[in-house]
Amino acid sequence: MAFSGLKVPGSLEPFSILEIEHILPNKPEDDLRSKWATENPGLVYDDYKNRLGNLTLLEKPINIVAGNDFYKDKKAEYSKAATT
């Protein structure tokens, strides 16, 4: 609730529409995993996808549309997220 600026306990209902979004996709298609390997030699994809810096809260409908693409392709969907 704190991220919304609430100072007192209240209903958790507004937060039930949020999901954890993996900015670097949790279940990438083979071509995305291959692209990662090419662009990041020596780094293991699975070591990065669950790091805290790769996770954010996002409304479920936007999360579904954002899909399993890389950040540059998801940016437009992220801009549709509520800011309150």
Chimera marker file (.cmm) of the C-alpha trace (Angstrom):
<marker_set name="trace">
<marker id="1" x="0.000" y="0.000" z="0.000" r="1" g="1" b="0" radius="0.5"/>
<marker id="2" x="2.907" y="2.324" z="0.645" r="1" g="1" b="0" radius="0.5"/>
<marker id="3" x="3.733" y="2.706" z="-3.043" r="1" g="1" b="0" radius="0.5"/>
<marker id="4" x="0.282" y="4.281" z="-3.509" r="1" g="1" b="0" radius="0.5"/>
<marker id="5" x="0.941" y="6.816" z="-0.779" r="1" g="1" b="0" radius="0.5"/>
<marker id="6" x="-1.449" y="5.260" z="1.740" r="1" g="1" b="0" radius="0.5"/>
<marker id="7" x="-0.425" y="5.917" z="5.318" r="1" g="1" b="0" radius="0.5"/>
<marker id="8" x="-3.062" y="3.793" z="7.062" r="1" g="1" b="0" radius="0.5"/>
<marker id="9" x="-4.098" y="0.175" z="6.532" r="1" g="1" b="0" radius="0.5"/>
<marker id="10" x="-6.998" y="-0.373" z="4.194" r="1" g="1" b="0" radius="0.5"/>
<marker id="11" x="-8.426" y="-2.747" z="1.654" r="1" g="1" b="0" radius="0.5"/>
<marker id="12" x="-5.982" y="-4.771" z="-0.423" r="1" g="1" b="0" radius="0.5"/>
<marker id="13" x="-8.529" y="-4.992" z="-3.256" r="1" g="1" b="0" radius="0.5"/>
<marker id="14" x="-6.796" y="-2.390" z="-5.480" r="1" g="1" b="0" radius="0.5"/>
<marker id="15" x="-3.646" y="-4.505" z="-5.399" r="1" g="1" b="0" radius="0.5"/>
<marker id="16" x="-5.308" y="-7.755" z="-6.419" r="1" g="1" b="0" radius="0.5"/>
<marker id="17" x="-5.218" y="-6.720" z="-10.057" r="1" g="1" b="0" radius="0.5"/>
<marker id="18" x="-1.424" y="-6.512" z="-10.058" r="1" g="1" b="0" radius="0.5"/>
<marker id="19" x="0.927" y="-9.255" z="-11.179" r="1" g="1" b="0" radius="0.5"/>
<marker id="20" x="4.670" y="-9.644" z="-11.036" r="1" g="1" b="0" radius="0.5"/>
<marker id="21" x="6.058" y="-8.721" z="-14.441" r="1" g="1" b="0" radius="0.5"/>
<marker id="22" x="9.414" y="-10.056" z="-15.582" r="1" g="1" b="0" radius="0.5"/>
<marker id="23" x="10.939" y="-7.271" z="-17.656" r="1" g="1" b="0" radius="0.5"/>
<marker id="24" x="13.396" y="-9.795" z="-19.043" r="1" g="1" b="0" radius="0.5"/>
<marker id="25" x="10.874" y="-12.527" z="-19.941" r="1" g="1" b="0" radius="0.5"/>
<marker id="26" x="10.377" y="-15.408" z="-17.523" r="1" g="1" b="0" radius="0.5"/>
<marker id="27" x="9.581" y="-17.870" z="-20.332" r="1" g="1" b="0" radius="0.5"/>
<marker id="28" x="11.321" y="-16.548" z="-23.441" r="1" g="1" b="0" radius="0.5"/>
<marker id="29" x="10.892" y="-18.025" z="-26.892" r="1" g="1" b="0" radius="0.5"/>
<marker id="30" x="13.977" y="-19.814" z="-28.184" r="1" g="1" b="0" radius="0.5"/>
<marker id="31" x="14.854" y="-16.914" z="-30.496" r="1" g="1" b="0" radius="0.5"/>
<marker id="32" x="14.898" y="-14.446" z="-27.582" r="1" g="1" b="0" radius="0.5"/>
<marker id="33" x="17.062" y="-16.735" z="-25.482" r="1" g="1" b="0" radius="0.5"/>
<marker id="34" x="19.422" y="-17.114" z="-28.450" r="1" g="1" b="0" radius="0.5"/>
<marker id="35" x="19.528" y="-13.336" z="-28.971" r="1" g="1" b="0" radius="0.5"/>
<marker id="36" x="20.389" y="-12.895" z="-25.268" r="1" g="1" b="0" radius="0.5"/>
<marker id="37" x="23.283" y="-15.344" z="-25.596" r="1" g="1" b="0" radius="0.5"/>
<marker id="38" x="24.599" y="-13.498" z="-28.649" r="1" g="1" b="0" radius="0.5"/>
<marker id="39" x="24.330" y="-10.044" z="-27.078" r="1" g="1" b="0" radius="0.5"/>
<marker id="40" x="25.543" y="-11.102" z="-23.619" r="1" g="1" b="0" radius="0.5"/>
<marker id="41" x="28.322" y="-13.650" z="-24.089" r="1" g="1" b="0" radius="0.5"/>
<marker id="42" x="29.245" y="-15.489" z="-20.923" r="1" g="1" b="0" radius="0.5"/>
<marker id="43" x="26.079" y="-14.456" z="-19.037" r="1" g="1" b="0" radius="0.5"/>
<marker id="44" x="23.452" y="-17.062" z="-18.170" r="1" g="1" b="0" radius="0.5"/>
<marker id="45" x="19.901" y="-15.894" z="-18.962" r="1" g="1" b="0" radius="0.5"/>
<marker id="46" x="18.295" y="-17.743" z="-16.050" r="1" g="1" b="0" radius="0.5"/>
<marker id="47" x="20.643" y="-15.998" z="-13.609" r="1" g="1" b="0" radius="0.5"/>
<marker id="48" x="19.106" y="-12.639" z="-14.561" r="1" g="1" b="0" radius="0.5"/>
<marker id="49" x="15.385" y="-13.234" z="-15.117" r="1" g="1" b="0" radius="0.5"/>
<marker id="50" x="14.466" y="-13.550" z="-11.420" r="1" g="1" b="0" radius="0.5"/>
<marker id="51" x="16.621" y="-10.776" z="-10.012" r="1" g="1" b="0" radius="0.5"/>
<marker id="52" x="14.782" y="-8.090" z="-8.103" r="1" g="1" b="0" radius="0.5"/>
<marker id="53" x="15.812" y="-5.425" z="-10.615" r="1" g="1" b="0" radius="0.5"/>
<marker id="54" x="14.051" y="-7.410" z="-13.345" r="1" g="1" b="0" radius="0.5"/>
<marker id="55" x="10.697" y="-7.559" z="-11.533" r="1" g="1" b="0" radius="0.5"/>
<marker id="56" x="7.928" y="-4.984" z="-11.306" r="1" g="1" b="0" radius="0.5"/>
<marker id="57" x="4.212" y="-4.842" z="-10.521" r="1" g="1" b="0" radius="0.5"/>
<marker id="58" x="1.909" y="-4.425" z="-13.507" r="1" g="1" b="0" radius="0.5"/>
<marker id="59" x="-1.826" y="-4.647" z="-14.093" r="1" g="1" b="0" radius="0.5"/>
<marker id="60" x="-2.804" y="-8.086" z="-15.410" r="1" g="1" b="0" radius="0.5"/>
<marker id="61" x="-4.270" y="-6.944" z="-18.783" r="1" g="1" b="0" radius="0.5"/>
<marker id="62" x="-1.145" y="-4.921" z="-19.581" r="1" g="1" b="0" radius="0.5"/>
<marker id="63" x="1.091" y="-7.786" z="-18.471" r="1" g="1" b="0" radius="0.5"/>
<marker id="64" x="-0.716" y="-10.161" z="-20.847" r="1" g="1" b="0" radius="0.5"/>
<marker id="65" x="-0.307" y="-7.815" z="-23.815" r="1" g="1" b="0" radius="0.5"/>
<marker id="66" x="3.348" y="-7.071" z="-22.988" r="1" g="1" b="0" radius="0.5"/>
<marker id="67" x="4.041" y="-10.775" z="-23.418" r="1" g="1" b="0" radius="0.5"/>
<marker id="68" x="7.462" y="-12.356" z="-23.649" r="1" g="1" b="0" radius="0.5"/>
<marker id="69" x="9.358" y="-9.699" z="-25.567" r="1" g="1" b="0" radius="0.5"/>
<marker id="70" x="12.415" y="-7.750" z="-24.505" r="1" g="1" b="0" radius="0.5"/>
<marker id="71" x="12.057" y="-4.376" z="-22.767" r="1" g="1" b="0" radius="0.5"/>
<marker id="72" x="12.311" y="-2.245" z="-25.914" r="1" g="1" b="0" radius="0.5"/>
<marker id="73" x="9.255" y="-4.027" z="-27.298" r="1" g="1" b="0" radius="0.5"/>
<marker id="74" x="7.300" y="-3.818" z="-24.002" r="1" g="1" b="0" radius="0.5"/>
<marker id="75" x="7.909" y="-0.105" z="-23.315" r="1" g="1" b="0" radius="0.5"/>
<marker id="76" x="4.716" y="1.055" z="-25.033" r="1" g="1" b="0" radius="0.5"/>
<marker id="77" x="2.617" y="-1.291" z="-22.879" r="1" g="1" b="0" radius="0.5"/>
<marker id="78" x="4.371" y="-0.223" z="-19.673" r="1" g="1" b="0" radius="0.5"/>
<marker id="79" x="3.415" y="3.403" z="-20.389" r="1" g="1" b="0" radius="0.5"/>
<marker id="80" x="-0.268" y="2.382" z="-20.114" r="1" g="1" b="0" radius="0.5"/>
<marker id="81" x="0.132" y="1.325" z="-16.474" r="1" g="1" b="0" radius="0.5"/>
<marker id="82" x="-1.612" y="3.319" z="-13.746" r="1" g="1" b="0" radius="0.5"/>
<marker id="83" x="0.679" y="5.703" z="-11.942" r="1" g="1" b="0" radius="0.5"/>
<marker id="84" x="-1.406" y="6.086" z="-8.810" r="1" g="1" b="0" radius="0.5"/>
<link id1="1" id2="2" r="1" g="1" b="0" radius="0.2"/>
<link id1="2" id2="3" r="1" g="1" b="0" radius="0.2"/>
<link id1="3" id2="4" r="1" g="1" b="0" radius="0.2"/>
<link id1="4" id2="5" r="1" g="1" b="0" radius="0.2"/>
<link id1="5" id2="6" r="1" g="1" b="0" radius="0.2"/>
<link id1="6" id2="7" r="1" g="1" b="0" radius="0.2"/>
<link id1="7" id2="8" r="1" g="1" b="0" radius="0.2"/>
<link id1="8" id2="9" r="1" g="1" b="0" radius="0.2"/>
<link id1="9" id2="10" r="1" g="1" b="0" radius="0.2"/>
<link id1="10" id2="11" r="1" g="1" b="0" radius="0.2"/>
<link id1="11" id2="12" r="1" g="1" b="0" radius="0.2"/>
<link id1="12" id2="13" r="1" g="1" b="0" radius="0.2"/>
<link id1="13" id2="14" r="1" g="1" b="0" radius="0.2"/>
<link id1="14" id2="15" r="1" g="1" b="0" radius="0.2"/>
<link id1="15" id2="16" r="1" g="1" b="0" radius="0.2"/>
<link id1="16" id2="17" r="1" g="1" b="0" radius="0.2"/>
<link id1="17" id2="18" r="1" g="1" b="0" radius="0.2"/>
<link id1="18" id2="19" r="1" g="1" b="0" radius="0.2"/>
<link id1="19" id2="20" r="1" g="1" b="0" radius="0.2"/>
<link id1="20" id2="21" r="1" g="1" b="0" radius="0.2"/>
<link id1="21" id2="22" r="1" g="1" b="0" radius="0.2"/>
<link id1="22" id2="23" r="1" g="1" b="0" radius="0.2"/>
<link id1="23" id2="24" r="1" g="1" b="0" radius="0.2"/>
<link id1="24" id2="25" r="1" g="1" b="0" radius="0.2"/>
<link id1="25" id2="26" r="1" g="1" b="0" radius="0.2"/>
<link id1="26" id2="27" r="1" g="1" b="0" radius="0.2"/>
<link id1="27" id2="28" r="1" g="1" b="0" radius="0.2"/>
<link id1="28" id2="29" r="1" g="1" b="0" radius="0.2"/>
<link id1="29" id2="30" r="1" g="1" b="0" radius="0.2"/>
<link id1="30" id2="31" r="1" g="1" b="0" radius="0.2"/>
<link id1="31" id2="32" r="1" g="1" b="0" radius="0.2"/>
<link id1="32" id2="33" r="1" g="1" b="0" radius="0.2"/>
<link id1="33" id2="34" r="1" g="1" b="0" radius="0.2"/>
<link id1="34" id2="35" r="1" g="1" b="0" radius="0.2"/>
<link id1="35" id2="36" r="1" g="1" b="0" radius="0.2"/>
<link id1="36" id2="37" r="1" g="1" b="0" radius="0.2"/>
<link id1="37" id2="38" r="1" g="1" b="0" radius="0.2"/>
<link id1="38" id2="39" r="1" g="1" b="0" radius="0.2"/>
<link id1="39" id2="40" r="1" g="1" b="0" radius="0.2"/>
<link id1="40" id2="41" r="1" g="1" b="0" radius="0.2"/>
<link id1="41" id2="42" r="1" g="1" b="0" radius="0.2"/>
<link id1="42" id2="43" r="1" g="1" b="0" radius="0.2"/>
<link id1="43" id2="44" r="1" g="1" b="0" radius="0.2"/>
<link id1="44" id2="45" r="1" g="1" b="0" radius="0.2"/>
<link id1="45" id2="46" r="1" g="1" b="0" radius="0.2"/>
<link id1="46" id2="47" r="1" g="1" b="0" radius="0.2"/>
<link id1="47" id2="48" r="1" g="1" b="0" radius="0.2"/>
<link id1="48" id2="49" r="1" g="1" b="0" radius="0.2"/>
<link id1="49" id2="50" r="1" g="1" b="0" radius="0.2"/>
<link id1="50" id2="51" r="1" g="1" b="0" radius="0.2"/>
<link id1="51" id2="52" r="1" g="1" b="0" radius="0.2"/>
<link id1="52" id2="53" r="1" g="1" b="0" radius="0.2"/>
<link id1="53" id2="54" r="1" g="1" b="0" radius="0.2"/>
<link id1="54" id2="55" r="1" g="1" b="0" radius="0.2"/>
<link id1="55" id2="56" r="1" g="1" b="0" radius="0.2"/>
<link id1="56" id2="57" r="1" g="1" b="0" radius="0.2"/>
<link id1="57" id2="58" r="1" g="1" b="0" radius="0.2"/>
<link id1="58" id2="59" r="1" g="1" b="0" radius="0.2"/>
<link id1="59" id2="60" r="1" g="1" b="0" radius="0.2"/>
<link id1="60" id2="61" r="1" g="1" b="0" radius="0.2"/>
<link id1="61" id2="62" r="1" g="1" b="0" radius="0.2"/>
<link id1="62" id2="63" r="1" g="1" b="0" radius="0.2"/>
<link id1="63" id2="64" r="1" g="1" b="0" radius="0.2"/>
<link id1="64" id2="65" r="1" g="1" b="0" radius="0.2"/>
<link id1="65" id2="66" r="1" g="1" b="0" radius="0.2"/>
<link id1="66" id2="67" r="1" g="1" b="0" radius="0.2"/>
<link id1="67" id2="68" r="1" g="1" b="0" radius="0.2"/>
<link id1="68" id2="69" r="1" g="1" b="0" radius="0.2"/>
<link id1="69" id2="70" r="1" g="1" b="0" radius="0.2"/>
<link id1="70" id2="71" r="1" g="1" b="0" radius="0.2"/>
<link id1="71" id2="72" r="1" g="1" b="0" radius="0.2"/>
<link id1="72" id2="73" r="1" g="1" b="0" radius="0.2"/>
<link id1="73" id2="74" r="1" g="1" b="0" radius="0.2"/>
<link id1="74" id2="75" r="1" g="1" b="0" radius="0.2"/>
<link id1="75" id2="76" r="1" g="1" b="0" radius="0.2"/>
<link id1="76" id2="77" r="1" g="1" b="0" radius="0.2"/>
<link id1="77" id2="78" r="1" g="1" b="0" radius="0.2"/>
<link id1="78" id2="79" r="1" g="1" b="0" radius="0.2"/>
<link id1="79" id2="80" r="1" g="1" b="0" radius="0.2"/>
<link id1="80" id2="81" r="1" g="1" b="0" radius="0.2"/>
<link id1="81" id2="82" r="1" g="1" b="0" radius="0.2"/>
<link id1="82" id2="83" r="1" g="1" b="0" radius="0.2"/>
<link id1="83" id2="84" r="1" g="1" b="0" radius="0.2"/>
</marker_set>
